[in-house]
Amino acid sequence: MAALCESHLVATDTVTANTPERVEVTILMPCLNEEKTLSECILAAYSSLQRLSVVGEVLIADNGSTDGSVEIAHSNGARVVGVKKRGYGAALIKGIESARGKYVIMGDADCSYDFSAIDEFLGKLREGADLVCGNRFKGGIESGAMPVLHKYLGNPVLSFLGRLFYRIEIGDFHCGIRGVNKESILKLGLSCPGMEFASEMIVKAAKHKLDICEVPTTLRVDKRDRSPHLRTWRDGWRHLKFLLMLAPKVAFLGPSAISILLGLVITLNVLFGTGIFFSSSGLVPGVHSLLYASAMIVVGIELLFMYFLFSTLSEASGLLSVDSKWRRLRLVDRLDWVIGLGTVITSIGVGLAIKPLGFWASVDFGALDPSDIMRQAIPAVTMVVVGVLVVANSILLSAVDYLIQDRRVL
């Protein structure tokens, strides 16, 4: 402990409010009621700064602690910045903005990460990396350090989707320790206040062509005596929602095209016996297949409008840039005729739906051949539903575009 205290004194003696330009590294910790573990984390951080002969500081981004964490931080020589807006991301954003160092190495203040071993993070930053992420799956996860659901489902699946959507070779999207070049990261305009901040940082860094790399890191069993701030399903959904929002082509446009195309192929086979994709397989799609095909078409249309909505909102907020090849698909520029098209589709569907009713009336509303009547009714109802979806979603997009132009949203 004496050695740790000595490193703390050396570090604080080299950093004052009047010499921020001398600081190379800021070790940043978001904090909300971490009195049990904060002192150990701060001392470990100062230990690293002394051992590496680095002029640096320890900065605590306090998110409204009521347990004495602020006093502990001050007594151990750390600088504290108060963050009124609640949330993991909000605390880190304010902390990065307030950091005096050229490089910022951030990590949780619950002793789950070893701040006395920041060598690889600093080395990669000095070599020119803009973002250095820890990888717990390569460095090791102590028994009990990560919930089973997070270890085998949540983190692997969300990291896989991040790699799939954005072609980023990062194995652990949500590691709580990472290092950044402050100047580069501030240009990203990070804004997510919650846990999804971890995904936002990586995705935006990739979109801005920053230099991103990974280093193995060990996740230890934390030493907190309270429940974790992380909420599995809520925060998992926030991560997923963010990943989907910034990848509308992969998340919505691709599945939409597949769903609509497959639905149309099955419909044509059932109604006209075209034999497309089925002639050599021996499969004979019937009226039941027609019902599934109808659902595929309806789902595909809705996914298509989800693509238009997410791309419009993301582009307007600056989260997404739409290249010229895809800009022609901006439906907000053609909503009037799309609404007209939806009205026509609905009208045709209503007209086709009347025909089965006529057949039913011709037999005094008696029994009909279910196969024959459903071959007529299902396409008619599908057209009505699709037409209504097109009109309703077009009106929604028109309203969203108006609010964006009027600066009432985003």
N, C-alpha and C positions, 0 to 999 in steps of 0.2 A: 504493500500500500504506500510505503514511503516513496518508492520509485515513481508510482503513479502521481502522487501529489507533487513531486518535484517536476514532472513533465508538465503538469498543469500550470505551475508557476512560470516555467520557462516560456510556455506558449503564450500565456496572457501578457507577459512582459513585452512580447514582440508585437502585440496587436493593440492599437489604441484607436479611438474614434477619429483621431487627427491624421492617421496614416493608413487609410483604407487601400491606397494604391499599392502598398507593400504586400498585401495578403495574396497568396497564391491559391490557397484551398480553404473553402468553407465547408465544414462538416455540419450538415443540416439535419435536424430531427424534428418532425412534427410531434406535438405533444398535447395530450388531453388526459390529465389525471394519471401521470406516470411517476408518482413520488417514490414508489418502491424500487424502480429500476433506473431512473434518470441519472442519478449520481454515478452509477457504475458505467453507464454508456458514455457520459461526458468524460470521465477519467480515461476510459479506453481510447476515446478519440484523441485526447491530448497526448496520450502515450504514443500513438501513431505519428502525430505531428513532430514530436521530439525525436523519435527513433529515425524518422526519415529526413530530419533536419529541414522541415518545411515550415515556412511562415504561414500560419493559418489561424482560423478561429472556429469555435463551436457556436452554432446559432440554433436557438430553440424557437420554433414557430408555435407559439402557444395558442391553442384553440379554445381558451376559456376555462383553464384548469381551476378547480376549487379546492384542491387537496394539498397545496403547498409546493407544487411542482415548480412554480416560478421562483419561489424563494430558494429552492434547492439548486436550480440552474444558476442563479446569481451567486450563490455561495460557493459554487464550484467553478466560477470564472467564465461561464458561458454568457453570451449575449442573448437577450430575449426580445422577440418582436411579437406583439399581440396581434392575433387574427380574429376579427369579429365574426366573419362569415364562417359558419360551421362546415366541416368536411375535410377529409384527407387531402383532396386536391386543392381546396382553398388554402389550407395551411402551407402546402408545399409551394404553391404559386407565389404567395406572399413571401415565403422564405427565400425563394430563388431571387425574387426582385430585390430583397433586402440584403442579400449576401454581398460581402465585400471581395470575395475571392474570384479569381479568374475561373476556377473550377469549383463546382459544387458537388460534394458526395453526400447523398441523402440516404437515410435509413431509419427504420422504426426504433423508438426509444424504449423497447421492452426487453432488450437483451437477446432478441432472436437472431441478431446479426452481430458479428464481431467487428467493432470499429477499430480494434487494434491491428486489423489485417486489411488495410485499404491499399496495399502496395500495387496490386494489379490494376485496380481502378485508376489510380493516379498515373501509373505507367502508360496505360492506353490513352488517357487524356493528353499526356505530354507528347505522345506520338502523333497526335492530331485527331483522335476520335472526338466526335461531338456528343455521342451518347454511349455510355458503357453500362450494359445491363448485367446484373448478376443472374446466374443460372443455377437454381437450387437442385435441379435434377442431375446436373453434372457434378456439382460440388458435394452433394450429399444432404439428406434430410434426416435428422435425428429421429429416433422412434418417439412418436407422440408429438412431434413438432408441428405437424400439419394434419388436419382432419382427413380421414380416409376418403371422404367424398371429394374434397379439394384435390387430394393427391392423385387419385385415379380417374376422376371424371371432370371436375370443374376446370382446373388449370390445364390439363392436357387437351381437352376439347376446345376451350377458348383460345389457347395458343395455336392449336391446329387451324382453327378458323382464321386467326390473324395471319398465319403464314399463307393459307389458301387464298384469302381475299386480297392480300397486299403484297404477296411474294417477298416477304421479309424472312430471312433466315435467323429468326430468334426462337429459341427453344422454350423460353419461359417469359411470357408476356407480363407476368404479374409479380415478379420478384420485388421485394420491398427495399432492396438496396441497389442503388445505381449512381453513376457519376455523369455529370454533364459539363459541357463548356457553356458557361453562363450566357455569353454573348449570342451563341448560336441558338440556344434554347429559347431565349427571350423573343427571338424573331418568329417563333411558331405561333404566338398568340394563344397559349394554352388557357383553357377556360373551364374545364369540367371540375366541379367542386367536390365530387365524391370519389369513390374508389376507382371509377372508370378513368380517372386521371392517368393511371398507369398505362392503360391502353392508348389513350389520346396522345401521350408523349411519344410512344413508339410509332404510331401510325402517322402522325404529323411529321415526325422526323424523317420517316421514309418518303413521304410525299414531297418533302422539301429537299430530298437528296442529301441529307446529312450523313456523315460517316457513323455507322452504328456497329457495335461489336458486343460480344458477350465474354464474361469471365466466370469460371466456376466459383460458386460461393456456398457456404454451408448454412443451412437453416437449423438453428438450435431451438430447443424447448424454451419458450419465453419464461420470464420470471414474474410476470404480473400476477396480482392477486384479485383481479376483477375479470369480468367477462370481456371477450374481445370486441373491438369496435366493428369488426367485419361481420356482416350479415350475409350468410351464404346465398340464399335465393335472391334477395333484393339486389345485392351488389353484383352477383353473377348475371342477373338480367340487365343491369346497367352496362356491364361490359359488353354483353352480346348486342344490346341495342345500339351502342356506339359503333361497334364493328360493322353492323348492318347498315347504319346510316351513311357511313363513308364508303361503302362498296355496293351501291345500288345495282350496278351492272351484273355483278356476280351474284348478289343476294336475291335480286328480284327479276331483272331482265332475262337472264339465262333460264331460270326455272319457269318463267312465264312463257317463253318461246317454246320450251319443251312441252309444257302442259297443254298449250293451245294446239300445237302441231299434232301431238299424239291424240288429243280429243277429236280433232277434225278427221284424222286418218281413220279412226275407229268409226266415227259417224258415217263417213263416206262408204266404208265397207258394209255397214249394216243397212244403210238406206238404198245403196245402188249396187252392192255386190261387186265393187271394183277390184277386190282381191289384193289391194296394196299391202305388202308385208305379210299377207296371210295365205296367199295362194300355194306356197310350197311348204307351209308349216302344218297344214291340216286343220288349223284352228278356224272355226266358223263363228264369228262374233254374232250374237243375237240381240234381242231387245234389252236384256239385262246389261250387256256391254254398252248399249246406247246410253243407259242411265249413268254409268261410270264416265263415259265420254263427255256427257253433259256437264258433270261435276268438274272434270278436268278443264273444260273450256271456261267455265265460270271462274274457277280458281285462277286460271291463267290470266284472264282479263283483270281480275283484282290485283294480282301481282304486278301486272304491267302498270297499272295506275299507282301502285306503291312505288315503283321505280320512278315515275314522273314526280311524285310528291317528294320523295326523299332527295332526289337529285336537285329539285328546285330549291328546297329548304337548305340543303347543304351548300349549294353554290352561292345562294344569297348570303349565307352566314360566313362565307369565306372558308368553310371546311373542305370544300370540294371544288376543283376546277374542271370544267367540262371542255374537252378539246373540240375542235371544229367538226371532226368526224361524227361526234355524237350530238353536237348542238342542234342538228336538224331534227332530233327527236324531242326537243323541248316542246312539249304539248301546250305550254302556256301561251305560245305564239299562235296557236291554231285552235283555240278552244271553241270559237263560234261554230266552225263547221263540224267540229267533233260532236258538239251538242246536237247539231242537226242530224249527223249520222246516227247518233244514239236514238234520236226520235224516230228516224226511219226504221231502224232495226226493231224497235219496240212495236211500231205500227204493223210491220210485216208479221211479227210474232203473234200479235193479237188477231190479225187476219187469218193466219194459219190455225190458230187455236179454235176459231169458229167452225172450221170444217169438221172436226170430230164431233162437235156438238150437233151439227146437221145430221151426221150419220146416226147419232144416238136418237135424235128426234124421229128419224125415218123408220125406226123400229119400235116406235112408241115407248122410247126410253127403257127398252128391255136390255137383255144381255148382249154383249158385243165380244168379238174375238180380242182378248187382251193384247195379243202380240200386234195385231194390225192397228188397233187404236193407239197403243203406246208408241208405235213407230211414227205416228203423226203428232201425238201430244207432246212427247219429250222434246223434239226439235223446236216446236212452237213455244213451249214454256222456256226453253233455253234462250231463245232469241229475245223473249220479253225480259227475262232477268238480265241478260247481257246488255240490252238496250238501256234499261233502267240504271244499271251500274255505270255505263258510259256517261249518261247524262248527269247522274248524281256526282260522280267523281270529277267530272269536268267542271261542274259548278263549284265544287270544293276547291279545286285547283285554281279556278278563277278568283275565288275569294282570297285564297292564300297569296296569290300573286298581287292582288290589289293591296292587301295589308303590307306586303313586303315593299311595294313601290311607295306606299304611303308612310313607310317607316314605323308602322305600328307593331310590327313583330321584327325580331332579330335586330 
